[in-house]
Amino acid sequence: MSGNTIIENSGEWWRNSVIYQIYPRSFCDANGDGIGDLPGICQKLDYVKSLGVDAIWISPFFKSPMADFGYDVSDYRDVDPLFGNLSDFDQVIHKAHALGLKVIIDQILSHTSDQHPWFEESRQNRNNSKADWYVWADAKEDGSAPNNWMSNFGGSAWRWCTRRRQYYLTNFLKEQPDLNLHNPEVQEQLLADLKFWLDRGVDGFRLDAINHAFHNQSLQDNPARPVALDKNGLPPVNSYEYQWHIHDKSQPENLVFLQHVRALMDQYPNSVTVGEVGDDNTHKIMADYTTEQRLHMAYSFDLLSEECSAQFLRDTLEKNRRVIEEGWPCWSISNHDVPRSFSRWNKGFDAEIAMARAPLFLLMQLMLRGSVCLYQGEELGLPEADVAFEDLQDPYGINLWPEFKGRDGCRTPMPWFNGGEINAGFSKVKPWLPVAEAHYHLAASVQEDEQHSMLNHFRTLLKWHAQLSPSLATAQQEIADTGNDLLVFERTAEGESYFVALNLGHEPASLTLPETFAGAKDITPTLFTGQLDGAEIHLPVAGARVFHANNG
């Protein structure tokens, strides 16, 4: 085993915290238009508090033409009428704080909507006051794009503008032009927009695709990347995967900018930043971005993948440990961009075992070194929804259908009631996405009073986690190389340590409890099966044991 550097716990609330992500379009519709909104969030905050989480992260609610459902911002300082108004947001802040919940909001600093006034001015000509606020480049002699950079959503990352007779960079949709953060004025404006929300009372920001904030000004081509073939011998569906992305993102200038962000955050005690980073070398990016007074924490897409074997998790966690010493990860296994973990991580398991594995993965997240982000509906055990093509809203899925069905399957409305209520209590009118038929019997109201429901299992685990020693927050972590389907690790702080064993396989398995934990107390939550026979731990499928030892 090998471990991390022990960090002195200075009382930062975000270390070892649990953050609950709310996707506002699909959480609760209070005004009856079929789309979730801020008043709907306010109505459900008591429910969120009852889960035992520390904070909420609200996905974008800013003014937007909604080409990418709010991630194409047209006004950083106002609420889109779909979701309410600034007064409604203030009510969310007030009630959340009254309940003891922190509020984190999304910020998109790498790009705006093409309908943002900044871009409307920038695209007019080459010599206006916003001419250099976006990434513009001349065509090659033959009129083609400046280089081979690809959009995350497939196809070229460059779009032609007839007014300027230049290309502009779009790392995502064509309606999302990239800001030029090499321009100091752009940086100053974005920092001022962050300050606007901090002054309004937010406790922090989740920074979307933050390693896309800067590009290499040389505009060099990205090198080709060998691609893996699928089971049919075909290359990837998305052309983005054909390159090593070394020039279009994760540039060194971003590190300096993040220090400016941190300097602003430090003016607001207990505020926090969590960055989303997707890269070919995510662990190094996470380490760089969460050290030297930059971001507080970051998460990558490593645990948002299809793979979830014990060996994969060991490799990922060990790689993370080797690279991130003083930095801080935030572990997420589901969000609004990937199929729900209940379906994604339970392939090959029957329904009963799948139900037992969902809290197992939450236990894993809670005991790992880092913070935790839960996506709305995970606590209900919601499977991925099967959305018909005619109901799709996500342009990503529409563009790449049917090989890739997009992100709508994880974005369907939250099911609140199942007693004849239309749309499971989400809305009284047809919602923007249909409520999945399989979600009705998993509605919150159905699970509320069932002692052994997924909802109450999650509550039990979060309550259990909150009662563990505060020293766990910064304890070092060591992963055991068991070579089998058991995920085993230790967390060690001065004076105490924890031993965690999880059976992720299809068969029962056993292991020996280390001598250093002889006489340790078994503190495993009662919902997990397994037993200790002498020094031998026996774990059934989806079984787990957690031991606590005082070393003083």
Secondary structure, 3 states (H helix, E strand, C coil): CCCCCCCCCCCCCCCCCEEEEECHHHCCCCCCCCCCCHHHHHHCHHHHHHHCCCEEEECCCEECCCCCCCCCCCEEEEECCCCCCHHHHHHHHHHHHHCCCEEEEEECCCECCCCCHHHHHHCCCCCCCCCCCECEECCCCCCCCCCCCECCCCCECEEEECCCCEEEECCCCCCCCEECCCCHHHHHHHHHHHHHHHHHCCCEEEECCHHHCCCCCCCCCCCECCCCCCCCCCCCCCHHHHECCCCCCCCCHHHHHHHHHHHHHCCCCCCEEEEECCCCCHHHHHHHHCCCCCCCEEECCHHHCCCCCHHHHHHHHHHHHHHCCCCCEEEECCCCCCCCHHHHCCCCCCHHHHHHHHHHHHHHHHHCCCEEEEECCHHHCCCCCCCCHHHCCCHHHHHHCCCCCCCHHHCCCCCCCCCCCHHHHCCCCCCCCCCCHHHHHHCHHHHHCCCCCHHHHHHHHHHHHHCCCHHHHHCEEEECCCCCCEEEEEEEECCEEEEEEEECCCCCEEEECCHHHCCCEECCCCCCCCEEECCEEEECCCCEEEEEEECC
